[in-house]
Amino acid sequence: MFLIQAVIWLIIMISAVIWLPNTSQLIKEKGDTNLPRAVKSEVAQKIQDNWGRGQDNTRQVIVVFNNGHEKITADQGKNIAKTVDHLKMLRSQ
């Protein structure tokens, strides 16, 4: 019984190796994947690339406040204002 299972697994492994796609060729043909420009990380990178250039002894902070597809509520707006004030306080230290 063990021998039959070993032979079956061996056949499966050999056939998998034979029919594997050529990943080197796929990479050459398709190249690197690019994220859409609307993805949040791409938007944040664009903001970071164009803001604060040439300033020494600084730290960059990019904060994105998001409430999904809904408008930010008044309470959330207050919390955002507190967070911004806290960051400004830390900046002055």
N, C-alpha and C positions, 0 to 999 in steps of 0.2 A: 504494500500500500504506500509506504514512504517513497519507494523508488518511483512509482507512478506519479506521485505529487511532485517530486523533484524534477522529473522529466518534463512535466507540464509547465512548471515554473521556468525551467530552462528555456523551453520553446517560447513562452511568453516574453521572457527577457530578451532573447535574441531577436524576436520579431519586433519588439519595441525599439531596439537599437537600430534595426534596419530601416524602419519607417519613421524614425525621428526626423523632424524638419532640420534643415541645415541652418542653424541659428546665425552663423556668420553671414550667410547669403541674405537672410531676412533682414539683418541689421544694415547691410549694405544697401538693400533695396528700399527699405522703409525709413531708415535713419532714426534719429532721436524723436521721441514723442514731444509734442509741444502742447502746453495747456492753453485753453482758450483765454483771451485777454480779460474776460469778465470774471474769472476765478479770483476769489478774494486774495489769495496769496500773490497773484500776479498784479492786482491793483495795488496792494500794499508795497510790493517791490518797486512799482513805478513811482509811487509817492516817495518812497525812501530814496530812490535814485535822483529825484529832482529837488529834494529838500535838504537844506543844511549843508550844502557843499562848501568846502573850504573853511569850515569853522573848526578851530583847534580847541582842545580841552572841553569837548562837548559830548553829550550822550544823546542819541536819537531814540525817541519813543514814538511809536505809531500805535494809536489806539483806535479800534473800530468798534463802535457801539451798534448793535444789531438787534432787531426784534423780529427777525424773520421777514415776512412780507407785510407785517403790520406796522403802523405808525408808532413811534416811541411814545409811551404814555407820560403823563405829567410826573408821576412818581419816578419813573425811569429817568426823565429829564433832570429831576432834582438829584438823583444819585449820580448821574453823569457830571453835573456841575460840582458836586462834592468831590468826585474823583479828580476832576481837572484842577480844582482848588488845592487838593492834596498834592498833586504832582507839581503845581507851581510852588507850594510851600517847600517841597523837597528840593526844587531847583535852587531856591534862595539859600539853602544851607551849605 
